[in-house]
Amino acid sequence: MKKEQFIELCKTDPEEVFKLFCVMGETITTLQTQVVALNEQVDSLKAEVKELKARLGQNSKNSNKPPSTDEFFKPKSTRKKSGKKTGGQNGHPGHTLKMSDNPDRVIVHRESTCSGCGRSLVGHPARSKERRQSFDVPVPKAEITEHISETICCSGCGKLNKAEFPSEITQPVQYGPGLLAKLVYLSQYQLIPYNRVVEFIHDIYGLSLSEATVYNAIKTAYDSLEPVEEVIVEQLKASPVLNADETGMRVENKRQWVHVASTDALT
């Protein structure tokens, strides 16, 4: 409604204007009530958010919560850029290759004809020599060892004497200790998953083995190390100072814990 229309309405029908003001008053009162209620709700939610944030910030270091309740978060790095260039720094000892006095093979390179006149250089002694070496690894190849047990008949009494196989050779065909040790190393130290260990062995050595073979190799090593573990445990118990720690981690979306007991020499 425009100003002129409102003035005219006041002159001609003041009763209608009164009714209009009554409706507006009720509306304003209702809105004021709603604003007060909303402000109270906002204050309540702010307090709740503040309390939840405080709970999230609590851990075993700043409250009486046990370490087992700490979440496993990667802490933010506090390192600052040093401004140094990447790579080895001045004064760093480095790991430069040094020539070996006992190379596995030597290849002599010499010219057969003169690059000036074309004459043959065969039989001419070298005036000087320059050495260079390259360090490489041989092409991986699975080594297959066959064991044969012979049976010999004694010419005196006629008894048949059959030779025993080595104690570690128990099957007609099996994997050797070197390969099994490599499976354990790749899986347990380098933390490569079973399927990728299998893929690695197939790609590098051409051997097709199963993930069960990797597991069995780890189980064999685990059982073999039991006496060593017992000795370590007893020495840890006898140590005057012991470091104990626990680390949280997720395994299949569930909270798990790794507990460690160690000294400066034993874990």
GUTOR-265242 format. One record per residue (C-alpha): residue in three letters; x, z, y negated. Coordinates in nm, 3 decimals. Each point is the difference from the previous one (the first is absolute). Layout:
% residues N
<site r="ALA" px="X" pz="Z" py="Y"/>
...
% end
This chain:
% residues 267
<site r="MET" px="0.000" pz="0.000" py="0.000"/>
<site r="LYS" px="0.133" pz="-0.096" py="-0.343"/>
<site r="LYS" px="0.020" pz="0.241" py="-0.295"/>
<site r="GLU" px="-0.285" pz="-0.170" py="-0.189"/>
<site r="GLN" px="-0.225" pz="0.013" py="0.306"/>
<site r="PHE" px="0.071" pz="0.372" py="0.051"/>
<site r="ILE" px="-0.081" pz="0.084" py="-0.366"/>
<site r="GLU" px="-0.322" pz="-0.196" py="0.019"/>
<site r="LEU" px="-0.094" pz="0.178" py="0.324"/>
<site r="CYS" px="0.053" pz="0.338" py="-0.167"/>
<site r="LYS" px="-0.242" pz="-0.098" py="-0.279"/>
<site r="THR" px="-0.269" pz="-0.152" py="0.214"/>
<site r="ASP" px="0.015" pz="0.208" py="0.323"/>
<site r="PRO" px="0.192" pz="0.329" py="-0.037"/>
<site r="GLU" px="-0.157" pz="0.130" py="0.323"/>
<site r="GLU" px="0.170" pz="-0.275" py="0.203"/>
<site r="VAL" px="0.332" pz="0.083" py="-0.164"/>
<site r="PHE" px="-0.043" pz="0.366" py="0.100"/>
<site r="LYS" px="-0.065" pz="-0.100" py="0.360"/>
<site r="LEU" px="0.308" pz="-0.222" py="-0.006"/>
<site r="PHE" px="0.217" pz="0.290" py="-0.121"/>
<site r="CYS" px="-0.138" pz="0.224" py="0.273"/>
<site r="VAL" px="0.094" pz="-0.251" py="0.269"/>
<site r="MET" px="0.348" pz="-0.042" py="-0.149"/>
<site r="GLY" px="0.049" pz="0.375" py="-0.010"/>
<site r="GLU" px="-0.091" pz="0.040" py="0.365"/>
<site r="THR" px="0.234" pz="-0.284" py="0.091"/>
<site r="ILE" px="0.287" pz="0.151" py="-0.197"/>
<site r="THR" px="-0.059" pz="0.341" py="0.160"/>
<site r="THR" px="0.004" pz="-0.157" py="0.347"/>
<site r="LEU" px="0.323" pz="-0.188" py="-0.076"/>
<site r="GLN" px="0.163" pz="0.315" py="-0.135"/>
<site r="THR" px="-0.090" pz="0.185" py="0.321"/>
<site r="GLN" px="0.145" pz="-0.282" py="0.210"/>
<site r="VAL" px="0.321" pz="-0.003" py="-0.207"/>
<site r="VAL" px="0.047" pz="0.373" py="0.047"/>
<site r="ALA" px="-0.054" pz="-0.034" py="0.377"/>
<site r="LEU" px="0.242" pz="-0.293" py="0.023"/>
<site r="ASN" px="0.265" pz="0.187" py="-0.199"/>
<site r="GLU" px="-0.030" pz="0.295" py="0.237"/>
<site r="GLN" px="0.035" pz="-0.235" py="0.297"/>
<site r="VAL" px="0.307" pz="-0.165" py="-0.154"/>
<site r="ASP" px="0.161" pz="0.341" py="-0.061"/>
<site r="SER" px="-0.072" pz="0.098" py="0.361"/>
<site r="LEU" px="0.151" pz="-0.325" py="0.134"/>
<site r="LYS" px="0.308" pz="0.040" py="-0.221"/>
<site r="ALA" px="0.056" pz="0.348" py="0.139"/>
<site r="GLU" px="-0.043" pz="-0.128" py="0.356"/>
<site r="VAL" px="0.245" pz="-0.288" py="-0.055"/>
<site r="LYS" px="0.252" pz="0.241" py="-0.151"/>
<site r="GLU" px="-0.030" pz="0.230" py="0.301"/>
<site r="LEU" px="0.036" pz="-0.291" py="0.247"/>
<site r="LYS" px="0.308" pz="-0.130" py="-0.181"/>
<site r="ALA" px="0.151" pz="0.346" py="0.015"/>
<site r="ARG" px="-0.067" pz="0.015" py="0.375"/>
<site r="LEU" px="0.159" pz="-0.342" py="0.055"/>
<site r="GLY" px="0.309" pz="0.114" py="-0.186"/>
<site r="GLN" px="0.045" pz="0.306" py="0.216"/>
<site r="ASN" px="0.251" pz="0.002" py="0.284"/>
<site r="SER" px="0.217" pz="0.244" py="0.188"/>
<site r="LYS" px="0.249" pz="0.008" py="-0.291"/>
<site r="ASN" px="-0.235" pz="0.095" py="-0.286"/>
<site r="SER" px="-0.264" pz="0.204" py="0.184"/>
<site r="ASN" px="-0.055" pz="0.215" py="0.307"/>
<site r="LYS" px="-0.107" pz="-0.301" py="0.206"/>
<site r="PRO" px="0.194" pz="-0.043" py="0.330"/>
<site r="PRO" px="0.232" pz="-0.304" py="0.033"/>
<site r="SER" px="-0.224" pz="-0.141" py="0.273"/>
<site r="THR" px="-0.266" pz="-0.077" py="-0.264"/>
<site r="ASP" px="0.233" pz="-0.210" py="-0.217"/>
<site r="GLU" px="-0.088" pz="-0.366" py="-0.021"/>
<site r="PHE" px="0.269" pz="-0.254" py="0.085"/>
<site r="PHE" px="0.065" pz="-0.185" py="-0.325"/>
<site r="LYS" px="0.306" pz="-0.192" py="-0.098"/>
<site r="PRO" px="0.140" pz="0.174" py="-0.308"/>
<site r="LYS" px="0.054" pz="-0.202" py="-0.313"/>
<site r="SER" px="0.359" pz="-0.091" py="-0.062"/>
<site r="THR" px="0.168" pz="0.188" py="-0.285"/>
<site r="ARG" px="0.304" pz="-0.225" py="-0.002"/>
<site r="LYS" px="0.092" pz="-0.169" py="-0.322"/>
<site r="LYS" px="0.167" pz="-0.336" py="-0.035"/>
<site r="SER" px="0.375" pz="0.040" py="-0.029"/>
<site r="GLY" px="0.058" pz="-0.330" py="-0.174"/>
<site r="LYS" px="0.263" pz="-0.095" py="0.258"/>
<site r="LYS" px="0.010" pz="-0.341" py="0.160"/>
<site r="THR" px="-0.113" pz="-0.037" py="0.360"/>
<site r="GLY" px="0.259" pz="-0.011" py="0.277"/>
<site r="GLY" px="0.324" pz="0.193" py="0.045"/>
<site r="GLN" px="0.118" pz="0.201" py="-0.299"/>
<site r="ASN" px="0.355" pz="0.027" py="-0.134"/>
<site r="GLY" px="0.201" pz="0.244" py="0.206"/>
<site r="HIS" px="-0.227" pz="-0.030" py="0.304"/>
<site r="PRO" px="0.212" pz="-0.040" py="0.319"/>
<site r="GLY" px="-0.222" pz="-0.281" py="0.130"/>
<site r="HIS" px="-0.008" pz="-0.151" py="0.348"/>
<site r="THR" px="0.208" pz="-0.316" py="-0.033"/>
<site r="LEU" px="0.091" pz="-0.169" py="0.327"/>
<site r="LYS" px="0.363" pz="0.033" py="0.104"/>
<site r="MET" px="0.188" pz="-0.241" py="0.222"/>
<site r="SER" px="0.035" pz="0.095" py="0.365"/>
<site r="ASP" px="0.340" pz="-0.003" py="0.171"/>
<site r="ASN" px="-0.167" pz="-0.082" py="0.332"/>
<site r="PRO" px="-0.252" pz="-0.282" py="-0.045"/>
<site r="ASP" px="-0.204" pz="-0.097" py="0.306"/>
<site r="ARG" px="0.095" pz="-0.365" py="-0.038"/>
<site r="VAL" px="0.228" pz="-0.208" py="-0.222"/>
<site r="ILE" px="-0.074" pz="-0.357" py="-0.107"/>
<site r="VAL" px="0.289" pz="-0.198" py="-0.151"/>
<site r="HIS" px="-0.092" pz="-0.273" py="-0.247"/>
<site r="ARG" px="0.259" pz="-0.272" py="-0.072"/>
<site r="GLU" px="-0.001" pz="-0.355" py="-0.129"/>
<site r="SER" px="0.091" pz="-0.277" py="0.247"/>
<site r="THR" px="0.100" pz="-0.263" py="-0.262"/>
<site r="CYS" px="0.163" pz="0.015" py="-0.345"/>
<site r="SER" px="-0.251" pz="-0.031" py="-0.282"/>
<site r="GLY" px="0.269" pz="-0.174" py="-0.209"/>
<site r="CYS" px="0.149" pz="-0.271" py="0.221"/>
<site r="GLY" px="-0.207" pz="0.022" py="0.314"/>
<site r="ARG" px="0.285" pz="0.086" py="0.238"/>
<site r="SER" px="-0.067" pz="0.214" py="0.305"/>
<site r="LEU" px="0.064" pz="0.373" py="-0.039"/>
<site r="VAL" px="-0.015" pz="0.077" py="0.372"/>
<site r="GLY" px="0.294" pz="0.218" py="0.104"/>
<site r="HIS" px="0.098" pz="0.091" py="-0.355"/>
<site r="PRO" px="0.056" pz="0.376" py="-0.048"/>
<site r="ALA" px="-0.213" pz="0.182" py="-0.256"/>
<site r="ARG" px="0.179" pz="0.104" py="-0.317"/>
<site r="SER" px="-0.249" pz="0.273" py="-0.084"/>
<site r="LYS" px="-0.317" pz="0.153" py="0.133"/>
<site r="GLU" px="-0.304" pz="0.152" py="-0.170"/>
<site r="ARG" px="-0.232" pz="0.235" py="0.188"/>
<site r="ARG" px="-0.372" pz="0.046" py="-0.043"/>
<site r="GLN" px="-0.241" pz="0.192" py="0.222"/>
<site r="SER" px="-0.375" pz="0.004" py="0.050"/>
<site r="PHE" px="-0.187" pz="0.292" py="0.154"/>
<site r="ASP" px="-0.304" pz="-0.099" py="0.202"/>
<site r="VAL" px="-0.197" pz="0.111" py="0.301"/>
<site r="PRO" px="-0.020" pz="-0.205" py="0.320"/>
<site r="VAL" px="-0.324" pz="-0.165" py="0.101"/>
<site r="PRO" px="-0.195" pz="0.271" py="0.189"/>
<site r="LYS" px="-0.037" pz="-0.068" py="0.370"/>
<site r="ALA" px="-0.146" pz="0.208" py="0.278"/>
<site r="GLU" px="0.264" pz="0.082" py="0.261"/>
<site r="ILE" px="-0.131" pz="-0.006" py="0.358"/>
<site r="THR" px="0.197" pz="0.197" py="0.259"/>
<site r="GLU" px="-0.075" pz="-0.051" py="0.367"/>
<site r="HIS" px="0.074" pz="0.280" py="0.245"/>
<site r="ILE" px="0.054" pz="-0.091" py="0.365"/>
<site r="SER" px="0.004" pz="0.262" py="0.273"/>
<site r="GLU" px="0.193" pz="-0.119" py="0.305"/>
<site r="THR" px="-0.061" pz="0.126" py="0.352"/>
<site r="ILE" px="0.308" pz="-0.002" py="0.225"/>
<site r="CYS" px="0.006" pz="0.058" py="0.375"/>
<site r="CYS" px="0.275" pz="0.226" py="0.129"/>
<site r="SER" px="0.203" pz="-0.182" py="0.265"/>
<site r="GLY" px="0.076" pz="0.331" py="0.175"/>
<site r="CYS" px="-0.340" pz="0.164" py="0.045"/>
<site r="GLY" px="-0.236" pz="-0.268" py="-0.119"/>
<site r="LYS" px="-0.158" pz="0.215" py="-0.273"/>
<site r="LEU" px="-0.145" pz="-0.191" py="-0.296"/>
<site r="ASN" px="0.136" pz="0.125" py="-0.333"/>
<site r="LYS" px="-0.212" pz="-0.093" py="-0.303"/>
<site r="ALA" px="0.145" pz="0.052" py="-0.346"/>
<site r="GLU" px="-0.204" pz="0.207" py="-0.248"/>
<site r="PHE" px="-0.117" pz="-0.146" py="-0.330"/>
<site r="PRO" px="0.097" pz="0.187" py="-0.318"/>
<site r="SER" px="-0.235" pz="0.294" py="-0.062"/>
<site r="GLU" px="-0.151" pz="-0.160" py="-0.312"/>
<site r="ILE" px="-0.089" pz="-0.321" py="0.187"/>
<site r="THR" px="-0.332" pz="0.092" py="0.161"/>
<site r="GLN" px="-0.205" pz="-0.323" py="-0.015"/>
<site r="PRO" px="0.054" pz="-0.360" py="0.117"/>
<site r="VAL" px="-0.021" pz="-0.106" py="-0.368"/>
<site r="GLN" px="0.021" pz="0.239" py="-0.292"/>
<site r="TYR" px="0.124" pz="0.041" py="-0.358"/>
<site r="GLY" px="0.343" pz="0.150" py="-0.052"/>
<site r="PRO" px="0.091" pz="0.314" py="-0.199"/>
<site r="GLY" px="0.139" pz="-0.199" py="-0.294"/>
<site r="LEU" px="-0.331" pz="-0.175" py="-0.065"/>
<site r="LEU" px="-0.202" pz="0.320" py="0.052"/>
<site r="ALA" px="0.224" pz="0.183" py="-0.248"/>
<site r="LYS" px="-0.059" pz="-0.278" py="-0.254"/>
<site r="LEU" px="-0.377" pz="0.037" py="0.045"/>
<site r="VAL" px="0.022" pz="0.373" py="-0.073"/>
<site r="TYR" px="0.227" pz="-0.058" py="-0.302"/>
<site r="LEU" px="-0.222" pz="-0.265" py="-0.156"/>
<site r="SER" px="-0.318" pz="0.200" py="0.055"/>
<site r="GLN" px="0.107" pz="0.359" py="-0.067"/>
<site r="TYR" px="0.279" pz="-0.038" py="-0.257"/>
<site r="GLN" px="-0.092" pz="-0.320" py="-0.181"/>
<site r="LEU" px="-0.373" pz="0.085" py="0.037"/>
<site r="ILE" px="-0.098" pz="-0.353" py="0.105"/>
<site r="PRO" px="-0.346" pz="-0.018" py="0.164"/>
<site r="TYR" px="-0.017" pz="-0.071" py="0.373"/>
<site r="ASN" px="-0.144" pz="-0.351" py="-0.041"/>
<site r="ARG" px="0.274" pz="-0.100" py="-0.243"/>
<site r="VAL" px="0.271" pz="0.140" py="0.230"/>
<site r="VAL" px="-0.141" pz="-0.218" py="0.277"/>
<site r="GLU" px="-0.004" pz="-0.299" py="-0.235"/>
<site r="PHE" px="0.359" pz="0.068" py="-0.109"/>
<site r="ILE" px="0.132" pz="0.015" py="0.356"/>
<site r="HIS" px="-0.182" pz="-0.322" py="0.087"/>
<site r="ASP" px="0.124" pz="-0.187" py="-0.309"/>
<site r="ILE" px="0.362" pz="0.118" py="0.024"/>
<site r="TYR" px="0.060" pz="0.029" py="0.375"/>
<site r="GLY" px="-0.274" pz="-0.215" py="0.148"/>
<site r="LEU" px="-0.131" pz="0.290" py="0.212"/>
<site r="SER" px="-0.375" pz="0.054" py="0.031"/>
<site r="LEU" px="-0.074" pz="0.369" py="0.044"/>
<site r="SER" px="-0.310" pz="0.208" py="-0.066"/>
<site r="GLU" px="-0.069" pz="0.282" py="-0.240"/>
<site r="ALA" px="-0.027" pz="0.223" py="0.308"/>
<site r="THR" px="0.370" pz="-0.069" py="0.068"/>
<site r="VAL" px="0.084" pz="0.127" py="-0.350"/>
<site r="TYR" px="-0.211" pz="0.311" py="0.059"/>
<site r="ASN" px="0.159" pz="0.066" py="0.341"/>
<site r="ALA" px="0.349" pz="-0.033" py="-0.148"/>
<site r="ILE" px="-0.088" pz="0.257" py="-0.267"/>
<site r="LYS" px="-0.154" pz="0.230" py="0.262"/>
<site r="THR" px="0.313" pz="-0.022" py="0.215"/>
<site r="ALA" px="0.222" pz="0.085" py="-0.296"/>
<site r="TYR" px="-0.234" pz="0.286" py="-0.094"/>
<site r="ASP" px="0.017" pz="0.149" py="0.350"/>
<site r="SER" px="0.377" pz="-0.047" py="0.019"/>
<site r="LEU" px="0.050" pz="0.184" py="-0.330"/>
<site r="GLU" px="-0.195" pz="0.308" py="0.107"/>
<site r="PRO" px="0.315" pz="0.202" py="0.095"/>
<site r="VAL" px="0.156" pz="-0.094" py="-0.336"/>
<site r="GLU" px="-0.314" pz="0.114" py="-0.182"/>
<site r="GLU" px="0.007" pz="0.335" py="0.180"/>
<site r="VAL" px="0.359" pz="0.060" py="-0.112"/>
<site r="ILE" px="-0.089" pz="-0.091" py="-0.361"/>
<site r="VAL" px="-0.302" pz="0.233" py="0.000"/>
<site r="GLU" px="0.206" pz="0.294" py="0.127"/>
<site r="GLN" px="0.269" pz="-0.060" py="-0.263"/>
<site r="LEU" px="-0.264" pz="-0.025" py="-0.275"/>
<site r="LYS" px="-0.146" pz="0.333" py="0.112"/>
<site r="ALA" px="0.344" pz="0.159" py="-0.013"/>
<site r="SER" px="0.082" pz="-0.136" py="-0.346"/>
<site r="PRO" px="0.014" pz="0.267" py="-0.276"/>
<site r="VAL" px="-0.150" pz="-0.250" py="-0.247"/>
<site r="LEU" px="-0.272" pz="-0.247" py="0.094"/>
<site r="ASN" px="-0.169" pz="-0.266" py="-0.212"/>
<site r="ALA" px="-0.369" pz="-0.048" py="0.085"/>
<site r="ASP" px="-0.224" pz="-0.259" py="-0.159"/>
<site r="GLU" px="-0.327" pz="-0.184" py="0.055"/>
<site r="THR" px="-0.104" pz="-0.341" py="-0.127"/>
<site r="GLY" px="-0.353" pz="-0.137" py="-0.009"/>
<site r="MET" px="-0.078" pz="-0.351" py="0.112"/>
<site r="ARG" px="-0.295" pz="-0.217" py="0.098"/>
<site r="VAL" px="-0.032" pz="-0.126" py="0.359"/>
<site r="GLU" px="-0.311" pz="-0.210" py="0.075"/>
<site r="ASN" px="-0.160" pz="0.133" py="-0.320"/>
<site r="LYS" px="0.043" pz="0.361" py="0.110"/>
<site r="ARG" px="0.221" pz="0.270" py="-0.147"/>
<site r="GLN" px="0.302" pz="0.076" py="0.217"/>
<site r="TRP" px="0.307" pz="0.215" py="-0.056"/>
<site r="VAL" px="0.368" pz="-0.041" py="0.081"/>
<site r="HIS" px="0.175" pz="0.335" py="0.039"/>
<site r="VAL" px="0.379" pz="0.010" py="-0.026"/>
<site r="ALA" px="0.251" pz="0.275" py="0.080"/>
<site r="SER" px="0.365" pz="-0.069" py="-0.078"/>
<site r="THR" px="0.343" pz="0.123" py="-0.099"/>
<site r="ASP" px="0.282" pz="-0.196" py="-0.159"/>
<site r="ALA" px="0.095" pz="-0.134" py="0.345"/>
<site r="LEU" px="-0.315" pz="0.012" py="0.215"/>
<site r="THR" px="-0.358" pz="-0.121" py="-0.034"/>
% end
